[in-house]
């Protein structure tokens, strides 16, 4: 065994790996002991006594990621309902797609939520 190995109990081991399964990262603390940290290792230290099967340490997707995902879906909808039929895309959908693109590519730096989907 390496000289810097830090012993953990079976319970700590189980809880560390349960936290890992639920989205946490395992990193060494200042003493070299393994610790669970939220948000992919960039968040706060997790108290292992609070870890359960239902714990969720997966970081929420950014607004840009949400916009990118929605943009993919909206493009499919627009193509299937207008493009494939060679119909003009309603202005509301064009505006919506442009707004999603701006959020996804970072040119819109002020939005805090996704725009509502058009009702046409």
DSSP file (Angstrom, degrees, kcal/mol; ACC not computed):
  #  RESIDUE AA STRUCTURE BP1 BP2  ACC     N-H-->O    O-->H-N    N-H-->O    O-->H-N    TCO  KAPPA ALPHA  PHI   PSI    X-CA   Y-CA   Z-CA
    1    1 A X              0   0    0      0, 0.0     0, 0.0     0, 0.0     0, 0.0   0.000 360.0 360.0 360.0 143.0    0.0    0.0    0.0
    2    2 A X    >   -     0   0    0      1,-0.1     3,-1.3     2,-0.1     0, 0.0  -0.302 360.0-120.2 -62.8 152.6    1.2    3.5   -0.7
    3    3 A X  T 3  S+     0   0    0      1,-0.3    -1,-0.1     3,-0.0     0, 0.0   0.731 109.9  55.0 -68.6 -21.6    2.4    5.4    2.4
    4    4 A X  T 3  S+     0   0    0      2,-0.1    -1,-0.3    28,-0.0     2,-0.1   0.242  75.4 134.3 -98.3  14.9   -0.2    8.2    1.9
    5    5 A X    <   -     0   0    0     -3,-1.3     2,-0.5     1,-0.0    28,-0.1  -0.395  44.2-149.8 -65.0 138.7   -3.2    5.9    1.9
    6    6 A X        -     0   0    0     26,-0.2     2,-0.2    -2,-0.1    28,-0.2  -0.957  13.3-131.5-113.4 124.1   -6.1    7.1    4.1
    7    7 A X        -     0   0    0     -2,-0.5     2,-0.3    26,-0.1     0, 0.0  -0.478  23.6-172.3 -75.0 142.1   -8.3    4.5    5.6
    8    8 A X        -     0   0    0     -2,-0.2     2,-0.1    25,-0.1    25,-0.0  -0.959  24.7-112.2-129.3 152.3  -12.1    4.8    5.3
    9    9 A X     >  -     0   0    0     -2,-0.3     4,-2.6     1,-0.1     5,-0.2  -0.328  30.9-109.3 -75.3 164.5  -14.8    2.8    7.0
   10   10 A X  H  > S+     0   0    0      1,-0.2     4,-2.5     2,-0.2     5,-0.2   0.890 121.8  52.5 -59.4 -39.1  -17.1    0.5    4.9
   11   11 A X  H  > S+     0   0    0      2,-0.2     4,-2.6     1,-0.2     5,-0.2   0.933 109.7  47.3 -64.5 -45.6  -19.9    3.0    5.6
   12   12 A X  H  > S+     0   0    0      1,-0.2     4,-2.9     2,-0.2     5,-0.2   0.923 112.0  51.4 -60.2 -43.6  -17.9    6.0    4.4
   13   13 A X  H  X S+     0   0    0     -4,-2.6     4,-2.2     1,-0.2    -2,-0.2   0.935 111.5  46.7 -58.5 -47.5  -16.9    4.0    1.3
   14   14 A X  H  X S+     0   0    0     -4,-2.5     4,-1.9     1,-0.2    -1,-0.2   0.913 114.4  46.7 -62.0 -43.8  -20.5    3.1    0.5
   15   15 A X  H  X S+     0   0    0     -4,-2.6     4,-2.5     2,-0.2    -2,-0.2   0.881 109.9  53.7 -69.3 -37.6  -21.7    6.7    1.1
   16   16 A X  H  X S+     0   0    0     -4,-2.9     4,-2.3    -5,-0.2    -1,-0.2   0.934 113.0  43.2 -60.0 -45.5  -18.9    8.1   -1.1
   17   17 A X  H  X S+     0   0    0     -4,-2.2     4,-2.3    -5,-0.2    -1,-0.2   0.794 111.1  54.3 -75.6 -26.0  -19.8    5.9   -4.0
   18   18 A X  H  X S+     0   0    0     -4,-1.9     4,-1.5     2,-0.2    -1,-0.2   0.913 110.3  47.6 -67.5 -42.6  -23.5    6.5   -3.5
   19   19 A X  H  <>S+     0   0    0     -4,-2.5     5,-2.7     2,-0.2    -2,-0.2   0.914 111.4  51.0 -62.5 -41.9  -22.8   10.2   -3.7
   20   20 A X  H ><5S+     0   0    0     -4,-2.3     3,-1.7     1,-0.2    -2,-0.2   0.921 107.9  52.0 -60.4 -44.5  -20.6    9.6   -6.8
   21   21 A X  H 3<5S+     0   0    0     -4,-2.3    -1,-0.2     1,-0.3    -2,-0.2   0.820 108.4  53.2 -59.7 -31.0  -23.5    7.5   -8.4
   22   22 A X  T 3<5S-     0   0    0     -4,-1.5    35,-3.3    -3,-0.2    36,-0.5   0.193 133.4 -83.7 -95.4  16.0  -25.8   10.5   -7.8
   23   23 A X  T < 5S+     0   0    0     -3,-1.7    17,-0.8     1,-0.3    36,-0.2   0.404  86.0 127.4 106.6  -2.5  -23.6   13.1   -9.5
   24   24 A X      < -     0   0    0     -5,-2.7     2,-0.3    -6,-0.1    -1,-0.3  -0.332  51.5-129.3 -79.4 167.6  -21.0   14.1   -6.9
   25   25 A X  E     -A   37   0A   0     12,-2.7    12,-2.7    -2,-0.1     2,-0.6  -0.873  12.3-135.4-110.6 151.5  -17.2   14.0   -7.4
   26   26 A X  E     +A   36   0A   0     -2,-0.3     2,-0.3    10,-0.2    10,-0.2  -0.944  35.5 160.6-109.3 121.5  -14.8   12.4   -5.0
   27   27 A X  E     -A   35   0A   0      8,-2.7     8,-2.9    -2,-0.6     2,-0.2  -0.929  42.1 -99.4-134.5 157.6  -11.8   14.5   -4.3
   28   28 A X  E     -A   34   0A   0     -2,-0.3     6,-0.2     6,-0.2     5,-0.1  -0.563  34.3-139.5 -77.2 142.3   -9.2   14.5   -1.5
   29   29 A X    >   -     0   0    0      4,-2.8     3,-1.9    -2,-0.2    -1,-0.1  -0.184  44.1 -77.1 -84.5-171.1   -9.6   17.0    1.3
   30   30 A X  T 3  S+     0   0    0      1,-0.3    -2,-0.1     2,-0.1    -1,-0.1   0.723 135.4  48.4 -63.9 -21.1   -6.7   19.0    2.8
   31   31 A X  T 3  S-     0   0    0      2,-0.1    -1,-0.3   -25,-0.0     3,-0.1   0.413 120.7-106.5 -95.9   0.0   -5.7   15.9    4.8
   32   32 A X  S <  S+     0   0    0     -3,-1.9     2,-0.2     1,-0.3   -26,-0.2   0.439  75.0 138.9  88.8  -0.8   -5.9   13.5    1.8
   33   33 A X        -     0   0    0      1,-0.1    -4,-2.8    -5,-0.1    -1,-0.3  -0.549  62.0-103.7 -76.8 142.1   -9.1   11.9    3.0
   34   34 A X  E     -A   28   0A   0     -6,-0.2     2,-0.3    -2,-0.2    -6,-0.2  -0.450  44.4-176.9 -68.2 136.7  -11.7   11.3    0.2
   35   35 A X  E     -A   27   0A   0     -8,-2.9    -8,-2.7    -2,-0.2     2,-0.4  -0.963  24.5-126.3-132.6 149.1  -14.6   13.8    0.2
   36   36 A X  E     -A   26   0A   0     10,-0.5    10,-3.0    -2,-0.3     2,-0.4  -0.824  27.4-171.7 -95.6 134.4  -17.7   14.1   -1.8
   37   37 A X  E     -AB  25  45A   0    -12,-2.7   -12,-2.7    -2,-0.4     4,-0.4  -0.987  15.5-130.6-129.5 136.1  -18.3   17.4   -3.5
   38   38 A X  S > >S+     0   0    0      6,-2.6     5,-2.5    -2,-0.4     3,-1.0  -0.160  80.2  41.2 -75.3 173.9  -21.4   18.5   -5.4
   39   39 A X  G > 5S-     0   0    0     18,-1.1     3,-1.5     1,-0.3    -1,-0.2   0.871 133.3 -56.2  57.0  45.4  -21.6   20.1   -8.8
   40   40 A X  G 3 5S-     0   0    0    -17,-0.8    -1,-0.3    17,-0.6    -2,-0.2   0.740 108.1 -48.7  64.3  23.6  -19.0   17.9  -10.5
   41   41 A X  G < 5S+     0   0    0     -3,-1.0    -1,-0.3    -4,-0.4    -2,-0.2   0.385 130.2  87.4  97.8  -3.2  -16.4   18.8   -8.0
   42   42 A X  T < 5S+     0   0    0     -3,-1.5    -3,-0.2    -4,-0.3    -2,-0.1   0.406  78.1  68.9-107.2   0.1  -16.9   22.6   -8.1
   43   43 A X  S   <S-     0   0    0     -5,-2.5     2,-0.2     1,-0.2    -4,-0.1   0.138  93.3 -50.5 -99.1-146.3  -19.6   22.9   -5.5
   44   44 A X        -     0   0    0      1,-0.1    -6,-2.6    -7,-0.1    -1,-0.2  -0.530  58.8 -91.2 -95.4 159.1  -19.7   22.5   -1.8
   45   45 A X  B     -B   37   0A   0     -8,-0.2     2,-0.5    -2,-0.2    -8,-0.2  -0.414  42.3-131.8 -64.1 138.3  -18.5   19.6    0.4
   46   46 A X        -     0   0    0    -10,-3.0     2,-0.7    -2,-0.1   -10,-0.5  -0.836   8.3-130.8-100.1 128.5  -21.2   17.0    1.0
   47   47 A X    >   -     0   0    0     -2,-0.5     3,-2.4     1,-0.2     4,-0.3  -0.683  17.4-147.8 -73.7 113.0  -21.9   15.8    4.5
   48   48 A X  G >  S+     0   0    0     -2,-0.7     3,-1.3     1,-0.3    -1,-0.2   0.758  92.6  68.1 -59.4 -25.0  -21.9   12.0    4.0
   49   49 A X  G 3  S+     0   0    0      1,-0.2    -1,-0.3    -3,-0.0    -2,-0.0   0.664  99.4  52.0 -69.2 -12.5  -24.5   11.6    6.7
   50   50 A X  G <  S+     0   0    0     -3,-2.4     2,-0.3     2,-0.0    -1,-0.2   0.486  82.1 113.2 -98.9  -4.2  -27.0   13.3    4.5
   51   51 A X    <   +     0   0    0     -3,-1.3     2,-0.3    -4,-0.3   -32,-0.1  -0.533  38.8 162.3 -75.9 128.7  -26.4   11.1    1.4
   52   52 A X    >   -     0   0    0     -2,-0.3     3,-1.4   -34,-0.1    -2,-0.0  -0.826  55.9 -95.1-133.0 173.6  -29.4    8.9    0.4
   53   53 A X  T 3  S+     0   0    0     -2,-0.3    -2,-0.0     1,-0.3    -1,-0.0   0.808 125.8  51.8 -57.9 -30.1  -30.5    7.0   -2.7
   54   54 A X  T 3  S+     0   0    0      2,-0.1    -1,-0.3     0, 0.0    -3,-0.0   0.461  81.2 120.7 -90.2  -2.0  -32.6   10.0   -3.6
   55   55 A X    <   -     0   0    0     -3,-1.4     2,-0.4     1,-0.0    -4,-0.1  -0.307  46.7-159.6 -61.7 146.0  -29.8   12.6   -3.3
   56   56 A X        +     0   0    0      1,-0.1   -33,-0.2   -33,-0.1   -37,-0.1  -0.944  25.9 161.6-135.0 113.2  -29.0   14.5   -6.5
   57   57 A X        +     0   0    0    -35,-3.3   -18,-1.1    -2,-0.4   -17,-0.6   0.192  36.7 123.8-113.5  13.6  -25.7   16.2   -7.0
   58   58 A X        -     0   0    0    -36,-0.5   -34,-0.1   -19,-0.1     3,-0.1  -0.626  68.0-115.3 -75.9 127.2  -25.9   16.6  -10.8
   59   59 A X        -     0   0    0     -2,-0.4     2,-0.1   -36,-0.2    -1,-0.1  -0.345  30.8-107.3 -64.3 143.0  -25.5   20.2  -11.7
   60   60 A X        -     0   0    0      1,-0.1    -1,-0.1    -3,-0.0     2,-0.0  -0.416  43.1 -99.2 -65.6 143.2  -28.5   21.8  -13.3
   61   61 A X        -     0   0    0      1,-0.1    -1,-0.1    -2,-0.1    -3,-0.0  -0.353  41.1-109.7 -64.6 145.1  -28.0   22.4  -17.0
   62   62 A X     >  -     0   0    0      1,-0.1     4,-2.4    -3,-0.1     5,-0.2  -0.235  26.3-109.4 -67.3 163.3  -27.1   26.0  -17.9
   63   63 A X  H  > S+     0   0    0      1,-0.2     4,-2.7     2,-0.2     5,-0.2   0.881 121.4  55.3 -61.7 -37.8  -29.6   28.2  -19.7
   64   64 A X  H  > S+     0   0    0      2,-0.2     4,-2.3     1,-0.2    -1,-0.2   0.900 108.7  47.1 -62.6 -40.5  -27.4   27.9  -22.9
   65   65 A X  H  > S+     0   0    0      2,-0.2     4,-2.5     1,-0.2    -2,-0.2   0.910 112.1  49.9 -67.1 -42.3  -27.6   24.1  -22.7
   66   66 A X  H  X S+     0   0    0     -4,-2.4     4,-2.5     1,-0.2    -2,-0.2   0.918 112.2  48.3 -60.6 -42.7  -31.4   24.3  -22.2
   67   67 A X  H  X S+     0   0    0     -4,-2.7     4,-2.8     2,-0.2    -2,-0.2   0.901 110.4  51.3 -65.1 -41.0  -31.7   26.6  -25.1
   68   68 A X  H  X S+     0   0    0     -4,-2.3     4,-1.8     2,-0.2    -2,-0.2   0.919 111.9  46.6 -62.4 -44.1  -29.5   24.4  -27.3
   69   69 A X  H  X S+     0   0    0     -4,-2.5     4,-1.6     1,-0.2    -2,-0.2   0.922 115.2  45.9 -63.4 -44.6  -31.7   21.3  -26.4
   70   70 A X  H  X S+     0   0    0     -4,-2.5     4,-3.1     1,-0.2     5,-0.2   0.870 108.4  57.3 -67.2 -36.6  -34.9   23.2  -27.1
   71   71 A X  H  X S+     0   0    0     -4,-2.8     4,-2.6     1,-0.2     5,-0.2   0.903 104.6  51.6 -60.9 -41.8  -33.5   24.6  -30.3
   72   72 A X  H  X S+     0   0    0     -4,-1.8     4,-1.6     2,-0.2    -1,-0.2   0.924 113.7  43.9 -60.6 -44.9  -33.0   21.2  -31.6
   73   73 A X  H  X S+     0   0    0     -4,-1.6     4,-2.2     2,-0.2    -2,-0.2   0.917 113.8  50.0 -66.3 -44.2  -36.5   20.2  -30.8
   74   74 A X  H  X S+     0   0    0     -4,-3.1     4,-2.8     1,-0.2     5,-0.2   0.880 107.7  53.9 -65.3 -38.8  -38.0   23.4  -32.2
   75   75 A X  H  X S+     0   0    0     -4,-2.6     4,-2.7    -5,-0.2     5,-0.2   0.919 109.1  49.2 -60.9 -42.6  -36.1   23.1  -35.5
   76   76 A X  H  X S+     0   0    0     -4,-1.6     4,-2.6    -5,-0.2    -2,-0.2   0.916 111.6  48.8 -61.9 -43.0  -37.5   19.6  -35.9
   77   77 A X  H  X S+     0   0    0     -4,-2.2     4,-2.0     2,-0.2     5,-0.2   0.939 112.9  47.1 -61.7 -47.7  -41.0   20.9  -35.2
   78   78 A X  H  X>S+     0   0    0     -4,-2.8     4,-2.2     1,-0.2     5,-1.6   0.915 114.3  46.8 -63.2 -43.7  -40.7   23.8  -37.7
   79   79 A X  H  <>S+     0   0    0     -4,-2.7     5,-3.2     3,-0.2     6,-0.3   0.945 114.3  47.0 -63.8 -46.6  -39.2   21.6  -40.4
   80   80 A X  H  <5S+     0   0    0     -4,-2.6    -1,-0.2    -5,-0.2    -2,-0.2   0.802 121.8  35.7 -66.7 -28.9  -41.9   18.9  -40.0
   81   81 A X  H  <5S+     0   0    0     -4,-2.0    -1,-0.2    -5,-0.2    -2,-0.2   0.661 139.0   4.9-100.4 -17.9  -44.8   21.3  -39.9
   82   82 A X  T ><>S+     0   0    0     -4,-2.2     5,-2.9    -5,-0.2     3,-0.5   0.637 123.1  51.8-130.1 -53.1  -43.6   23.9  -42.4
   83   83 A X  G > <S+     0   0    0     -5,-1.6     3,-1.5     1,-0.2    -3,-0.2   0.904 107.8  51.1 -61.9 -45.6  -40.4   23.1  -44.2
   84   84 A X  G 3 <S+     0   0    0     -5,-3.2    -1,-0.2     1,-0.3    -4,-0.1   0.758 114.7  45.7 -65.7 -23.4  -41.3   19.7  -45.4
   85   85 A X  G < 5S-     0   0    0     -3,-0.5    -1,-0.3    -6,-0.3    -2,-0.2   0.383 111.9-120.3 -97.6   1.8  -44.5   21.1  -46.9
   86   86 A X  T < 5 +     0   0    0     -3,-1.5     2,-0.3    -4,-0.3    -3,-0.2   0.867  64.8 146.5  57.7  38.0  -42.7   24.1  -48.4
   87   87 A X      < -     0   0    0     -5,-2.9    -1,-0.2     1,-0.1     2,-0.1  -0.748  56.8 -99.2 -99.7 150.1  -44.9   26.4  -46.3
   88   88 A X        -     0   0    0     -2,-0.3     2,-0.4    -3,-0.1    -1,-0.1  -0.469  37.6-117.2 -68.8 140.7  -43.6   29.7  -44.9
   89   89 A X        -     0   0    0     -2,-0.1     5,-0.1     1,-0.1    -1,-0.1  -0.657  35.0-109.9 -77.8 126.6  -42.5   29.6  -41.3
   90   90 A X    >>  -     0   0    0     -2,-0.4     4,-1.9     1,-0.1     3,-0.8  -0.231  22.7-119.1 -56.7 145.1  -44.7   31.8  -39.1
   91   91 A X  H 3> S+     0   0    0      1,-0.3     4,-2.8     2,-0.2     5,-0.2   0.839 112.5  60.6 -55.1 -36.3  -42.9   34.9  -37.8
   92   92 A X  H 3> S+     0   0    0      1,-0.2     4,-2.0     2,-0.2    -1,-0.3   0.894 106.8  45.7 -61.3 -39.1  -43.5   33.8  -34.2
   93   93 A X  H <> S+     0   0    0     -3,-0.8     4,-2.8     2,-0.2    -1,-0.2   0.884 111.0  52.4 -71.8 -38.0  -41.6   30.6  -34.9
   94   94 A X  H  X S+     0   0    0     -4,-1.9     4,-2.3     2,-0.2    -2,-0.2   0.933 111.6  46.9 -61.4 -45.7  -38.8   32.5  -36.6
   95   95 A X  H  X S+     0   0    0     -4,-2.8     4,-2.4     2,-0.2    -2,-0.2   0.902 112.3  50.6 -61.7 -42.2  -38.5   34.9  -33.7
   96   96 A X  H  X S+     0   0    0     -4,-2.0     4,-2.5    -5,-0.2    -2,-0.2   0.935 110.6  48.2 -62.1 -48.2  -38.5   32.0  -31.2
   97   97 A X  H  X S+     0   0    0     -4,-2.8     4,-2.5     1,-0.2    -1,-0.2   0.908 112.3  49.5 -60.3 -42.3  -35.8   30.1  -33.1
   98   98 A X  H  X S+     0   0    0     -4,-2.3     4,-2.3     2,-0.2    -1,-0.2   0.894 110.2  50.7 -64.8 -39.8  -33.6   33.3  -33.2
   99   99 A X  H  X S+     0   0    0     -4,-2.4     4,-1.9     2,-0.2    -2,-0.2   0.920 111.7  47.4 -64.5 -43.0  -34.1   33.9  -29.5
  100  100 A X  H  X S+     0   0    0     -4,-2.5     4,-2.9     1,-0.2    -2,-0.2   0.913 111.1  52.0 -63.4 -42.1  -33.1   30.3  -28.7
  101  101 A X  H  X S+     0   0    0     -4,-2.5     4,-2.8     1,-0.2     6,-0.3   0.916 108.2  51.2 -59.6 -43.8  -30.0   30.6  -31.0
  102  102 A X  H  X>S+     0   0    0     -4,-2.3     6,-2.3     1,-0.2     5,-0.9   0.884 113.6  43.9 -63.9 -39.1  -28.9   33.8  -29.3
  103  103 A X  H ><5S+     0   0    0     -4,-1.9     3,-0.6     4,-0.2    -2,-0.2   0.933 115.2  49.1 -69.2 -45.4  -29.1   32.2  -25.9
  104  104 A X  H 3<5S+     0   0    0     -4,-2.9    -2,-0.2     1,-0.2    -1,-0.2   0.876 115.5  41.8 -63.8 -39.1  -27.5   29.0  -27.0
  105  105 A X  H 3<5S-     0   0    0     -4,-2.8    -1,-0.2    -5,-0.2    -2,-0.2   0.493 113.0-115.0 -92.2  -0.9  -24.5   30.7  -28.7
  106  106 A X  T <<5S+     0   0    0     -4,-0.6    -3,-0.2    -3,-0.6    -4,-0.1   0.476  84.3 115.2  89.1   2.2  -24.0   33.3  -26.0
  107  107 A X      < +     0   0    0     -5,-0.9     2,-0.9    -6,-0.3    -4,-0.2   0.801  69.1  66.4 -75.8 -25.5  -24.9   36.5  -27.8
  108  108 A X        +     0   0    0     -6,-2.3    -2,-0.2     1,-0.1    -1,-0.1  -0.850  59.3 163.8 -92.4 106.9  -27.9   37.0  -25.6
  109  109 A X        +     0   0    0     -2,-0.9    -1,-0.1     1,-0.1    -2,-0.1   0.330  64.3  59.6-104.8   5.1  -26.4   37.6  -22.2
  110  110 A X  S    S+     0   0    0      2,-0.0    -1,-0.1     0, 0.0    -2,-0.1   0.700  74.6 100.5-108.3 -23.6  -29.4   39.1  -20.5
  111  111 A X        -     0   0    0      1,-0.1     3,-0.1     4,-0.0   -48,-0.1  -0.358  39.5-179.2 -66.7 142.7  -32.1   36.3  -20.6
  112  112 A X        +     0   0    0      1,-0.2     2,-0.3     2,-0.1    -1,-0.1   0.459  70.0  31.6-117.1  -9.3  -32.6   34.3  -17.5
  113  113 A X  S    S-     0   0    0    -50,-0.0    -1,-0.2     3,-0.0     2,-0.1  -0.937  90.3 -95.1-140.2 163.7  -35.3   32.0  -18.8
  114  114 A X        -     0   0    0     -2,-0.3     3,-0.1     1,-0.1     2,-0.1  -0.491  47.0-104.3 -75.2 150.6  -36.1   30.5  -22.1
  115  115 A X        -     0   0    0    -19,-0.2     2,-0.1    -2,-0.1    -1,-0.1  -0.400  44.2 -95.7 -70.0 154.6  -38.7   32.3  -24.2
  116  116 A X        -     0   0    0      1,-0.1     2,-0.1    -2,-0.1    -1,-0.1  -0.459  42.5-105.0 -71.0 144.1  -42.2   30.7  -24.3
  117  117 A X        -     0   0    0     -2,-0.1    -1,-0.1     1,-0.1   -24,-0.1  -0.439  43.8-103.0 -66.6 138.3  -42.9   28.5  -27.3
  118  118 A X        -     0   0    0    -26,-0.1     2,-0.7    -2,-0.1    -1,-0.1  -0.264  21.1-145.0 -62.4 148.8  -45.2   30.1  -29.9
  119  119 A X              0   0    0      1,-0.1    -1,-0.1    -3,-0.1   -27,-0.0  -0.913 360.0 360.0-113.1 100.0  -48.8   29.1  -30.0
  120  120 A X              0   0    0     -2,-0.7    -1,-0.1   -30,-0.0    -2,-0.0   0.368 360.0 360.0-118.9 360.0  -49.7   29.3  -33.7
